[in-house]
Amino acid sequence: METKRAEEFMIPLSDYPHIPYWFTLRQAIAEMENSQIEVDGRKSLPRVVLVFNEAYELLGAARRRDILRGLEPRFLVSKSLDYRAKLFDVKVDPNLSELPAERVIKGLREQAERPISDVMIPIGATVSSDDHLMKVIYEMVANDLCLIPVMQEGKVAGVVRSVDALHEVAQLVL
């Protein structure tokens, strides 16, 4: 059995969330919240949004955790990382009640107006649409990626997620 090429199991760009670099974190969140990906009858929400420039060239990507990190209210950023980490550990931090919910929500909303380009990460690797499954897996593992853009004629044609690559492997080994 021959392994598939990336173009045979990628998600077309038209079906995957992508935004321009000037969109805000709020707009990126809305795009991710309104996207549902269905592949072979399996549905999921995206973990990454792709970010493009005016010429529709891929600039980077923003993962869920990048967006969440970017939403951290400014008044907390000046605090130590240990202090900030404790805010999410309710059992450990008895001072959590010292932060009024309104202040936190206001801070989140302010930060949500930052451009996505503030939190996006550069693309570490891409694959070609005619690359075989093993090349896709190699690039994802070597670059510690959960998603890799698939290029065709110098443009992004789609993406392969790690879940999709694993599904293809499952077809071969199960």
Buried (B, 14 or more C-beta within 10 A) or exposed (E): EEBBBBBEBBBEBEBBBBBBBEBBBBBBBBBBEEBEBEBEEEEEEBBBBBBBEEEEEBBBBBBBEBBEEBBBBEEBEEEEEEEEEBBEEEEEBEEEEEBEEEEBEEBBEEBBEBBBBEBBEEBBBBBBBEBBBEBBBBBBEEEEBEBBBBBBEEEBBBBBBBBBBEBBBEEEEE
